[in-house]
């Protein structure tokens, strides 16, 4: 069932295993991952700049910090059968894994992490 699949996914994350190479939008932008724990998410309304630990949609206000390495990426928002990609959106990422200073209207707080899930 669902619980067994979730446990299998978590076990694979802990062991740094995947069924395919994860990537960030295009196959030339491979993603690395590590298990960071389980956290209960909370949606937060916001009106200030905060450090964001995920990608930031390009339509969200952000500040460029000189000690960080940024890139924009285009990511498909869904995949249909036969690997048909669609609903592409553009995001800002910090390539070394540092936070991005951004001002989302809402964000998800999961443990110590501020995430924009869009």
C-alpha positions in Angstrom: 0.0 0.0 0.0 0.8 3.7 0.3 2.7 3.4 3.6 5.0 0.7 2.2 5.7 2.8 -0.9 6.5 5.8 1.3 8.8 3.7 3.5 10.6 2.4 0.3 11.0 6.0 -1.0 12.4 7.2 2.4 14.8 4.2 2.6 16.1 4.9 -0.9 16.6 8.6 -0.1 18.5 7.6 3.1 20.8 5.4 1.0 21.1 7.9 -1.9 19.4 5.6 -4.4 17.0 6.5 -7.2 15.3 4.6 -10.0 16.4 7.3 -12.5 18.8 10.2 -12.4 16.9 13.2 -10.9 17.3 16.4 -12.9 16.1 20.0 -12.6 14.0 20.7 -15.8 16.5 19.6 -18.4 18.8 16.6 -18.6 21.8 18.8 -18.7 21.0 20.1 -15.2 21.4 17.0 -13.0 20.1 17.2 -9.4 21.8 15.9 -6.3 19.8 14.9 -3.2 20.1 13.8 0.3 17.7 12.7 3.0 17.1 15.6 5.5 14.3 14.1 7.7 10.6 14.3 7.9 8.9 17.5 8.8 5.2 18.6 9.2 4.6 21.4 6.7 2.9 24.7 7.6 1.7 27.3 5.1 2.8 30.8 6.1 1.4 34.2 4.8 4.3 36.5 4.2 5.1 40.2 3.4 8.9 40.4 3.9 12.1 39.0 2.3 13.0 35.6 3.7 15.7 33.1 3.0 14.2 30.4 0.7 15.7 26.9 0.7 14.1 25.9 -2.7 13.7 27.2 -6.2 12.0 30.6 -6.5 9.5 31.3 -9.4 10.8 34.2 -11.5 7.6 36.2 -10.8 8.3 36.3 -7.1 10.4 39.3 -6.0 14.0 38.3 -5.0 17.3 40.0 -4.1 20.6 39.1 -5.7 23.4 38.5 -3.1 27.0 38.8 -4.3 28.3 35.6 -2.6 25.8 33.3 -4.4 25.7 31.6 -7.7 22.4 31.9 -9.5 20.8 30.4 -12.6 17.4 30.5 -14.2 15.8 27.2 -15.2 12.7 26.1 -17.0 10.9 23.1 -15.4 8.0 21.1 -16.6 5.2 21.1 -14.1 3.8 17.7 -15.1 4.6 14.6 -17.1 1.9 12.7 -19.0 2.1 9.1 -20.2 4.8 8.4 -22.7 7.0 11.1 -21.0 5.1 14.0 -22.6 6.2 17.1 -20.6 4.0 20.2 -20.2 3.1 23.3 -18.1 6.7 24.7 -18.1 7.5 27.4 -15.6 10.7 29.5 -15.0 12.5 29.5 -11.7 15.6 31.0 -10.1 18.0 28.5 -8.4 21.1 28.9 -6.3 23.6 26.5 -7.8 25.6 25.7 -4.6 22.5 25.0 -2.5 22.5 28.3 -0.6 19.2 30.1 0.2 17.7 32.7 -2.1 16.4 35.9 -0.5 12.8 36.3 -1.8 9.4 37.7 -0.9 6.7 35.1 -1.6 3.1 35.9 -0.7 3.0 32.5 1.0 5.5 29.8 1.6 5.7 26.4 3.2 7.7 26.0 6.5 8.9 22.4 6.9 11.1 22.1 10.0 14.0 24.6 9.5 13.3 25.0 5.7 11.4 27.7 3.9 10.0 26.3 0.6 8.1 27.7 -2.3 6.0 24.7 -3.7 4.7 25.9 -7.0 
